[in-house]
Structure formats: structure tokens, C-alpha cells
Amino acid sequence: MTDGTTRGTTSGSAGGTGGAERDSAPGGWRGWRAATEAALYGPGGFYHRPEGPAGHFRTSVHASPLFAAAVARLLCRVDEALGRPAALDFVDMAAGRGELVTGVLAALPDEVAARARGYAVEVAARPAGLDERITWLSAPPAGTTGLLFANEWLDNVPLEVAEVDHAGVARLVLVRQDGTERLGEPVAGAEAAWLARWWPLPPEEGLRAEIGLPRDTAWASAVGCVERGLAVAVDYAHTARARPPFGTLTGFREGRETAPVPDGSCDITAHVALDACAARGACTARDAEEARDGDTAPGACGALPDALLLSQRDALRALGLAGARPPLALASTDPQAYLRALASAGEAAELTAVGGLGDFGWLLQPVGIPHPLAPDPGRA
């Protein structure tokens, strides 16, 4: 669950389904997808505001430089799996003001940093003073060889919300700019199929779901930009085993959780069905590998080849972030070192905390390489 102080960075939306009638209904009623798109990314939208995302919420990137250092270690593992290519890409999706890509490049060993190319993907304008080595883009570059990392991107890809009415029918939720809601037409077509597969709603009035189809599409598109390497999505998430019965749609303003009002004054977010994204991303990764091998007939995508879902706690621990307190004896022999180690341990503990950032989901999808976080007895 969101803790009221930690939230995602910016994003662009992605394609999917959306009826014209729900975007232009009389009285200013729109589906949540269209309303969120305008509120976050339209002219004067939330993610174009000068204070940037950090003015309203705090992510793992802002919590500690240890996060960027861990991602840098992951990039080094990808580099090793790729055979140390002449150019190694790091793509930071929903880059905010470039904090993560800047931290990752700074944390790389010199030999890797000399080959690294940093890309920041963001809808807002390039911030002044950003490292000139970082290329600023509005969409991820095609043909990426390296690591594409999406930290709290998918939760800001706009989507539709469904609610069960008194007759047990799942209907789209319409909203006005002031946040007032009413029910619209029954969910149909691809959106109904997605609900049936990934978030079935019992016929009980008031139950809600967020239809993650646009996020699946966005993630598949991002994975499709990776020619060889690894795509990672990190977000507040849930899976089919434990969908929230009333959804997760919420807002954030100035460090506080608030009602999601689509007027551009606050962030609007909902947790991510990462298992659905994983299935769609696996299809894309498999098709890319088959095409590279000369097989033009994509295979069936019922399984999740190599897709891995972990908690942030487990992922960061696999990357060497333990969060253990330093030995007390160090306080006597080297007090300054002890204080530094204690501060580092506190930051690591926050990044891996139960009930907090440690509960984030990590979706890791390799493309054409062995899994960089697969167990390896020879790796420390």
C-alpha cells in the first residue's frame, strides 16, 4: 500500500482501447483514462509543473543513492551477460528530472562508464544542468542493448476504472474535472476480456477494478525497444492472487495522499497488475528473439519465458543491498566510519522495508540474454 509520502515519477501514456463517447459525454463526463491523460500530460498538466515530481512525492530514487548504486550493479550484470558490448545502453523510463540515470552513471565502474550511454525518457522538458552525456527523449530508443528501467512508470499510465452496479454488471466509471463520478456503459470488448482474464469482478455492487490493458500495451512497447538486454518495471503492484476489491486509484499532492481529482492539481495513480504486464511483455520478448533467430512465426505466449516477479526487498538483496547494522565495535575504533555505515544501513532498511518500499514489485524481462538475477552459486 502507498504510505502517503512515497510515490511514482512521471510517464507518458500508452495506447489501448477508449470509446469516443466516454471521452466527450455531455456535462464534462469522461472515462478515467481520458481524464487522467489530460490532467497529467495535457497542457498545464501535473507532470509539466516546474517543481517536478519530487515536489509532491518521494520515490526509492529520492530515498537513497543506494538505489541507483544497486541499479548500476544490475546494469553491470547485464553488461556481463551481453559480453561487454562496445556501447551499453541505460534507459530511464519516466525519468523525472533525471535523478536515477544520473546516479547510475555516477555509480558505474570506470571501464563500464566509458561505454555507457544514458537515456532519460520523459514528457517534461530537459532540466537545466543535466549531465550532457544523457540524451533526453520523449519515447524510449529502439534497438536498446543494455538495461531499460521503469521505476514507477506504469502506475501513471492512464486506464479505465470499472465498478459493479446494483444489477451485478461491471460498468465503466465516468468522472468530471472536480472528481465527481457516475457509472457509464457496461464494460465491453477488449476491456471486458481483460477483466475476465486478469481481474474478474464478482456480481457484488460497489466492487471496483482498474482495467490494466493500456499498461500491458505500454510495457510490451517498452520491451519491444530492447534488442538485447533486460527490461525492468518497478511499481506498487498486485497479482491475481490478491487483487484489491475496491481498486487502488488515488492522488498525491505535496507529499500527502489525497482524492484523485483530474484537474491537474495532483498526481493520479493506481497500482499495477504486474502479472498481466509480464504476460504481454513475455510475448514481445519471445517474438523479438524468434525474429532475431530468423523465425518469422511468433510462438504461443501462454507461459512467461524468463519473466521474473520479485519484491523490491528480494531484488535489492540479490544485488547486495543488505541493510545490516554495522558492528558496534566499529564505533570505538572508527566513529566516523560507524556513523556512515549506520546511515547507510538505515537507508537500505527503508528501501527494503516490509509495509513500505520493500513491498514494491519488480518485473524483470530478459531479451536474448540469461537472467541477470537468476541464482548463481559462483556470484557473491
N, C-alpha and C positions, 0 to 999 in steps of 0.2 A: 504493500500500500504506500501511497505517497505520504511523506511525513510533513508536508506543509512548507518545507524550506528547500527541498531538492527537486529540481525539475529539469526538463529536457531543453536542448538547444534548438536552433532553427532548422527549417526544412523547406523544401518545395513540395507541392502536392504531386500526385501521380494520377494517371488515367484510370478509368474504371467505368462503372455504369452511373447514370444520373438522368432522370427523366426531366424533360424541359418544364413540365407542369409544376414540378416541385421547386424549380428554381425561380419561377415567376408567378406564383399563385397570388390572387388578389389579396390585398391587405398586408403585403410585405411578408407573407409566409413563404419560407424556403426550407428545403431539407437541410439537415445539419451539415452535410458535406459542402454545399454551396455557401451556406452562411459562414462556416469556418474558413473556407478558402478566401472569401472576401475580407473577413476580419483579421486574418493573419497575414495574408500575402497580397491583398489588393492595395491600391493607392492609399497611403497613410495607415496601412495595416500594422499590426503589432510588431512584426519582425522587421519593419523598416524604421522603427523608432530609434532615435540617436543613442539612447542609453544601452541598447543591446540586451540580449537575454540575461546577462549577468546582473542587470539592474533589477531583475524580478525573481530569479531563482538560481539555485546553486546545483551544479552537476558534479559528477566524480572528477571531471577535469578541473573544476574550481576548488574541489575539496583538498586536493593534494597533488604536488608534482609527481608523487609516486605512481599515480595512474598513468601519466604519459610515459614514465620510465618503464612500466610494465608493458604498455603497448609497443614501445620501442623494442623490448626484448622479444615480443611476439613477431614484430617485423624482421628481426634478426633470424628467428626460426624459419620464417617464410623465405628469407634470403637464402638460407642454407638449403632448404628443400628445393629451391629453384636452381641451385648450382651456382649461386653468386653471380647473377647477370650483370652486364656492364651498366645497365640502368635499372634501378629498383624504385618502384613507384609506391608512394604512400598517399592514399586518397582519403581525406577527412570529409565525410558527408555531414551536412548541417553543421558547418564549421564555426558558427557564431562569429566571433571576432578573430578566429584563427588560433585560439589558445592551445588546442590539442596538437595540431600539426606543428606549431612552433616548439612545443615541449618535446614532441617525439624526435624531431630533427636534432634538437639540442642534446638529447639523451643517447643518441646513437654513437657507437664506437667510430673513431675517425675513418677507418677503412670503409665502413658501411656508409657513413655520412657522405663520403666523397662520391658515392654512386647513387645516392638517394635523390629522388625528385618528389617534392611535396606539392600536393594539390588541395586547395580548400574549395569545397562546393557549398555555395550559399546564395540565397536570393538577395541579401542586402549588399550594399556597395563595399568594395575593398576598404578596410580600415587604414588610416594613415599610419605610417611607420612599420607596417608589416614587413618581415624578412623578405627581401627581394627574391630569394630562392623559391618562394612559394607562389605558385600560379593560382590565381583566383578565378573560379569558374561558376557558372550558374547550373551546370549539369556535369555529371561525372565523365571523365575522359574515356573514350573507347580504347580497347586494346591494352588495358592496365596489366602490367606484370609486377605483382607485389601484393600489397595489402590494401583493401578497401575497408574502411572502418566507419560504421554509422552509429555514433553514440547519441542515443535519444533523438533519433530522426523519425523513425516510423510512428511514434506516438503522436506526432504532429502532422502526419499525412491525413487530410480530412476524410471523413467517412460518414455514412448514413447511420442513424440510430433507429432501431425498431422497438416497438412496445406492443404487448398483447392487450387487445381491447376486451370489453366485457363479454364478447361472444367467443373469446379464445382465439381470435385472429391476430396474427402479427402484422402491424401496420407501421409505415414509416412515420417518424416523428418530425413534424414541421416546427419551425421556430421563427420568431420575429427578432428584429435587431435588439430589442430590450430583454430578450431571453424568455419571453412568454412562449409556451409550447402548446400544440394541439396535435391530434393524430390525423394523418393523411391517408393515402391509398394503401391497400394491402401490399405487403412486400411480394414482389413477383420476379420472374426471370432469373438472371444470374445471381441476383442478390438473395432470392429465396433458396436457390440451390446451395449458395454458400452457407446460409444459416442451417439448412438441413444437414450439411456435411460437417460443419465446424462448431456451430453454436445452436443446437436445436432448442427451441423455446416451448416448454410445456404450455398447454392452454389455460394459463392462470393469469387473470387480469393484473396488469402492472409490471409483469416481468419484462426486462429490457435486455437488449443485446446491441453491440456495436458491430456493424457489418464490415469485416476487415478486407473485403475484396480489393479496394484501391491500394491497401498496404501490401497485399500479396503481389499485385502488379508492380508496385514501386520497387519492392525488394527483388523481384525477378529481373527487372530492368537494370538494377544496380549490379546484380550478379552477372548479368549478360555483358557488362562492361569489362569484366575481368577475363583476360585471355588466359593467363596462368597465375595462380596465387591463391589468395584467401579473401573471402568476404565475411565480415563480422557485423552483426547487428546487436546492439546493447540497449535494453529498454526495460521499463516496468512491463511485466508480461504475465500472461496466464496461458494455460493449456486446457485441452478438452477435459482433463480430469477434474478441473476446479474453475469453471467459468463463474464469474461473479453474477449473481442472479439479477441484479438491477443495473449492471453495467458499471463503467468507471468514469464516464465523461465528467470533467471538472475544469476549473480555471485556476490560474495563478496570477497574482498581481502584487508587486512589491514585497516578495518573499512570503506571501500568505496565500493559502488555498482559498478560493472564492467561487461563487457561482459562475458557470460558463456563460458569459453574456457576449454574443457575437457582434460587438460594436467597435472592436479594435483596441479596447482598453486593457485587455488581459490576454494571457496565453490560454488556449483551449487545447485540451489534451485528453487522450483516453489510452488505457493500457493496451498492449499489443498481443494478439493471438499468434505468438511466435511459431507454434506448431504448424499453423496454416501457411505462414510465410516460408517456413522450412520446406514444406512440400512443394511449393511453387518454385522456390529457389533451386531445389534439387533437380527439378525438370530442366531448368535453364542450364545448370552446370553440366548435367549429363548430355544435353543436346550440344553444348559447346565442345565437350570432349569428343563426342561422336563425329561432329563436323571436322574437328582438327585431325581425327584419325581417318578421314575420308569416307565416313559412313553418313550418308545423307538422309537416312531414315531414323528419326528420333525414336528412342525406346520408350517403353511404358514407364510412367512416373509414379507408381503407387507406393514404392519404397522411398526412403530418404538416403540415397547413397552418400555416405560420408558426412551427412549433416549431423551436427552435434549441438545439443542443447544443454547448457550448464548454467548454474547460478554464477553471479559475479564472484561470489566468495570462492567457489571451486576454481574458476578460471584464473583469478589472480593468484591463488595459492599455487596453481600449476605453473605460473610464471614467476614464482619465487617470492611473492609478497606474503609474508607470514604474519606479521603484526605481533610477534612475541616481545615481551618486555625485556630490556637489556639486563644482564646480571647486576645485582645490587653492588657487588664488589667493585664494579667499574666506577661507581660514584666516588669511591675513595681514591682510586688510582688515577682517574682522569674525569673529573667532574663535568667538564665541558662536553666531552665525548658522550658521557652518560646522558646529559640533558638533550643532546642532539638525537641520540638513539631513542630516548623516551618519547620525544616529539614525533619522530618517525613512526614509532610503534603505535602511537595514538592515531596518527593519520591512516596507517594501514588498517587499524581496527575499525575506523569509520568506514573505509571503503569496503570492508568485508562484513559489516555488522548484520546480525540477524534482526529482521524487522526494519532495516534501512537499506543502504546502498548494496549491501551484500546479497540482498534478495533479487536484485536485477537479474533478468535473463540474458544470457549470451547465446546467440545463434551463430555458429561457425560453419561456413560452407566452402570447402576447398574446391578449386578448379584446376585439375591437371597436376596436382601435387599430393604427396602423402599428408595426412592430417598433422599439422604442427603441434597440436596439443594431445595427440594420442600418446598413451603410456609408452615410455622409453626407458628401460632399466639402466641404460648407459648414460642417461642425461641427469645431471644434478638438479 
